[in-house]
């Protein structure tokens, strides 16, 4: 596997189509979403805990990373 980076926050949002980042190899870009809801932090901790339990049990993560699929 090669090296790369992932970004979801940019100096200017939305990222202008003229940005050189669009052509940057090995860069995974996603939108910066402002989805703060009343249960945002609890849901985040629930996912984190599920992944921790999966790791401890040798199971698959609930939020796997699949570079071949682009994420």
N, CA and C of each residue as an Amber inpcrd file, in Angstrom:
protein
   213
   0.8500000  -1.1650000   0.0000000   0.0000000   0.0000000   0.0000000
   0.9010000   1.2340000   0.0000000   0.5670000   2.2200000  -0.8100000
   1.3290000   3.4560000  -0.8730000   0.9170000   4.4260000   0.2140000
   1.5240000   5.5750000   0.1730000   1.1830000   6.6030000   1.1450000
   0.1550000   7.5500000   0.5520000  -0.5140000   8.2550000   1.4100000
  -1.5150000   9.2030000   0.9640000  -2.0340000  10.0100000   2.1300000
  -3.0770000  10.7480000   1.8750000  -3.6900000  11.5890000   2.9000000
  -5.1890000  11.6490000   2.6580000  -5.9110000  11.9860000   3.7110000
  -7.3500000  12.1850000   3.6150000  -7.6690000  13.5490000   4.2070000
  -8.5540000  14.2840000   3.5570000  -8.9260000  15.6280000   4.0130000
 -10.4290000  15.8030000   3.9440000 -10.9720000  16.5420000   4.9090000
 -12.3780000  16.9270000   4.8160000 -12.5970000  18.3800000   5.2180000
 -11.5260000  19.0970000   5.5150000 -11.6180000  20.5150000   5.8690000
 -10.6370000  21.2740000   4.9900000 -11.0960000  22.3790000   4.4400000
 -10.2820000  23.1650000   3.5260000 -10.3370000  24.6340000   3.9170000
  -9.3010000  25.3830000   3.5320000  -9.2510000  26.8070000   3.8660000
 -10.4760000  27.5240000   3.3120000 -10.8610000  27.1860000   2.0940000
 -12.0530000  27.7470000   1.4660000 -13.0390000  26.6180000   1.2180000
 -14.2400000  26.7590000   1.7360000 -15.2820000  25.7420000   1.5350000
 -16.5240000  26.3910000   0.9570000 -17.1150000  25.7860000  -0.0640000
 -16.6500000  24.5630000  -0.6970000 -15.3440000  24.7970000  -1.4550000
 -14.6110000  23.7170000  -1.6530000 -13.3300000  23.7840000  -2.3430000
 -13.5610000  24.2120000  -3.7910000 -12.9160000  25.3040000  -4.2270000
 -13.1160000  25.7840000  -5.5980000 -12.6660000  24.7550000  -6.6320000
 -13.3210000  24.7240000  -7.7590000 -12.9390000  23.7870000  -8.8180000
 -11.5470000  24.0860000  -9.3540000 -11.0460000  25.2850000  -9.1160000
  -9.7020000  25.6540000  -9.5780000  -8.5960000  25.1710000  -8.6360000
  -8.9460000  24.5820000  -7.5050000  -7.9470000  24.1400000  -6.5350000
  -7.0910000  23.0090000  -7.1100000  -5.7950000  23.0910000  -6.8610000
  -4.8610000  22.0440000  -7.2990000  -5.0910000  20.7370000  -6.5400000
  -5.7840000  20.7980000  -5.4090000  -6.0490000  19.5750000  -4.6380000
  -6.8390000  18.5520000  -5.4420000  -7.6920000  19.0120000  -6.3530000
  -8.5040000  18.0880000  -7.1430000  -7.6390000  17.1390000  -7.9740000
  -6.4410000  17.5550000  -8.3220000  -5.5600000  16.7400000  -9.1560000
  -4.4270000  16.0890000  -8.3730000  -4.4780000  16.1590000  -7.0700000
  -3.4150000  15.6330000  -6.2230000  -3.5330000  14.1050000  -6.1280000
  -2.4590000  13.3840000  -6.5240000  -2.5220000  11.9200000  -6.4250000
  -2.4990000  11.4750000  -4.9650000  -3.0840000  10.3510000  -4.7090000
  -3.0980000   9.7460000  -3.3660000  -3.7610000  10.6330000  -2.3210000
  -4.7300000  11.4180000  -2.7300000  -5.4690000  12.2610000  -1.7890000
  -6.9360000  11.8730000  -1.8310000  -7.4460000  11.4710000  -0.6850000
  -8.8660000  11.1520000  -0.5390000  -9.5380000  12.3820000   0.0300000
 -10.5000000  12.9130000  -0.6860000 -11.1940000  14.1200000  -0.2330000
 -12.6630000  13.8010000   0.0230000 -13.1780000  14.3500000   1.1020000
 -14.6030000  14.2220000   1.3810000 -15.1190000  15.5890000   1.8180000
 -16.4170000  15.7230000   1.7630000 -17.0040000  17.0020000   2.1370000
 -16.9500000  17.1950000   3.6460000 -16.8230000  18.4180000   4.0540000
 -16.8230000  18.7720000   5.4690000 -18.2750000  19.0070000   5.8520000
 -18.8400000  18.0880000   6.6010000 -20.2570000  18.1480000   6.9400000
 -20.4650000  18.6860000   8.3470000 -21.3520000  19.6040000   8.4650000
 -21.7190000  20.1400000   9.7700000 -23.0140000  19.4600000  10.1910000
 -22.8680000  18.2790000  10.7660000 -24.0600000  17.5020000  11.1190000
 -24.2060000  17.3480000  12.6290000 -23.9150000  18.4040000  13.3670000
 -24.0140000  18.3530000  14.8180000 -25.4840000  18.2800000  15.2260000
 -25.8280000  17.1590000  15.8210000 -27.1850000  16.9460000  16.3070000
 -27.1030000  16.6490000  17.7970000 -28.2300000  16.5550000  18.4500000
 -28.2290000  16.3400000  19.8970000 -27.5930000  15.0040000  20.2880000
 -27.6000000  14.0240000  19.3930000 -27.0150000  12.7220000  19.7080000
 -25.6900000  12.4710000  18.9810000 -25.1070000  13.5010000  18.3920000
 -23.8850000  13.3740000  17.5900000 -22.7600000  12.6940000  18.3670000
 -22.4370000  13.1830000  19.5470000 -21.3220000  12.6290000  20.3040000
 -21.6130000  11.2210000  20.8020000 -22.8140000  10.9680000  21.2290000
 -23.1600000   9.6200000  21.6880000 -23.0470000   8.6190000  20.5360000
 -23.5400000   8.9930000  19.3620000 -23.4430000   8.0980000  18.2060000
 -21.9820000   7.8380000  17.8460000 -21.1530000   8.8660000  17.9250000
 -19.7300000   8.7010000  17.6510000 -19.0610000   7.7540000  18.6180000
 -19.3600000   7.9110000  19.9090000 -18.7910000   7.0090000  20.9100000
 -19.3110000   5.5900000  20.7220000 -20.5730000   5.4380000  20.3100000
 -21.1270000   4.1020000  20.0710000 -20.3590000   3.3900000  18.9570000
 -20.0520000   4.1090000  17.8800000 -19.2770000   3.5240000  16.7780000
 -17.8700000   3.1850000  17.2570000 -17.2490000   4.0970000  17.9860000
 -15.9020000   3.8680000  18.5000000 -15.8680000   2.6180000  19.3730000
 -16.8340000   2.5070000  20.2690000 -16.8830000   1.3420000  21.1650000
 -17.1130000   0.0500000  20.3840000 -17.9800000   0.1020000  19.3820000
 -18.2150000  -1.0910000  18.5620000 -16.9380000  -1.5200000  17.8510000
 -16.1760000  -0.5590000  17.3410000 -14.9140000  -0.8870000  16.6870000
 -13.9000000  -1.4330000  17.6890000 -13.8370000  -0.8510000  18.8800000
 -12.9300000  -1.3500000  19.9130000 -13.2710000  -2.7930000  20.2700000
 -14.5340000  -3.0700000  20.4700000 -14.9570000  -4.4280000  20.8110000
 -14.6260000  -5.3930000  19.6770000 -14.8000000  -4.9470000  18.4310000
 -14.4720000  -5.7970000  17.2860000 -12.9840000  -6.1220000  17.2720000
 -12.1510000  -5.1170000  17.5100000 -10.7000000  -5.3360000  17.5370000
 -10.3390000  -6.3120000  18.6490000 -10.9240000  -6.1300000  19.7990000
 -10.6130000  -6.9930000  20.9430000 -11.0470000  -8.4420000  20.7000000
 -12.0810000  -8.6260000  19.8660000 -12.5850000  -9.9710000  19.5760000
 -12.0220000 -10.5410000  18.2800000 -11.1850000  -9.7610000  17.6010000
 -10.6230000 -10.2280000  16.3340000 -11.6330000 -10.2220000  15.2010000
 -12.6600000  -9.4240000  15.3360000 -13.7150000  -9.3500000  14.3200000
 -13.4620000  -8.1550000  13.3850000 -14.2700000  -8.0400000  12.3570000
 -14.1680000  -6.9280000  11.4190000 -14.7180000  -5.6560000  12.0480000
 -14.1090000  -4.5310000  11.6760000 -14.5950000  -3.2420000  12.1550000
 -15.9700000  -2.9430000  11.5810000 -16.7570000  -2.1470000  12.2950000
 -18.0630000  -1.7330000  11.7690000 -17.8870000  -0.6050000  10.7560000
 -16.7280000   0.0400000  10.7640000 -16.4180000   1.0950000   9.7910000
 -15.0960000   0.7610000   9.1110000 -15.0890000  -0.2600000   8.2480000
 -13.8360000  -0.6860000   7.6370000 -13.3000000   0.3490000   6.6340000
 -11.9970000   0.3070000   6.4460000 -11.3430000   1.1330000   5.4370000
 -10.9810000   0.2130000   4.2870000 -11.3840000   0.5820000   3.0740000
 -11.1060000  -0.2280000   1.8950000 -10.4700000   0.6470000   0.8260000
  -9.1230000   0.7680000   0.8420000  -8.4460000   1.6280000  -0.1450000
  -8.7650000   1.2650000  -1.5810000  -9.0110000  -0.0180000  -1.8620000
  -9.3100000  -0.4080000  -3.2450000 -10.6620000   0.1250000  -3.7000000
 -11.5420000   0.4420000  -2.7400000 -12.8430000   1.0020000  -3.0700000
 -12.8210000   2.5280000  -3.0400000 -11.6820000   3.0930000  -2.6500000
 -11.5590000   4.5470000  -2.6510000 -11.9040000   5.2120000  -1.3340000
 -12.0260000   4.4230000  -0.2650000 -12.2920000   5.0340000   1.0440000
 -11.6010000   4.2790000   2.1420000
